[in-house]
Each structure stands twice: as structure tokens, then as C-alpha cells.
Amino acid sequence: MNIVDMLLNDPVVIFSFAGLAILLGICAFYVYYFWARISEDEK
């Protein structure tokens, strides 16, 4: 069984990647948010 075929057709893997993407998106938002607030506070 091809590993790429398994990764693209397994719903558990797809939902795991979707969850990781959402988690990384939330993390990126908070990094941007706090960075913007810190740089505003220094002005």
C-alpha cells in the first residue's frame, strides 16, 4: 500500500491535518496580535 495513497484517503489523517492547520492558524493569529500590541505599546 502506497503511503501517499493512505494519507490522502484516510479520514483520520485528513482530520488530523485539518486540526493541525487550525491550531497553527490560531497560533499565528496570537503571535501577530501580541506582536502588534507590544509594538503599539512601545510607541
Secondary structure by P-SEA (a helix, b strand, c coil): ccaaaaaaccaaaaaaaaaaaaaaaaaaaaaaaaaaaaaaaac
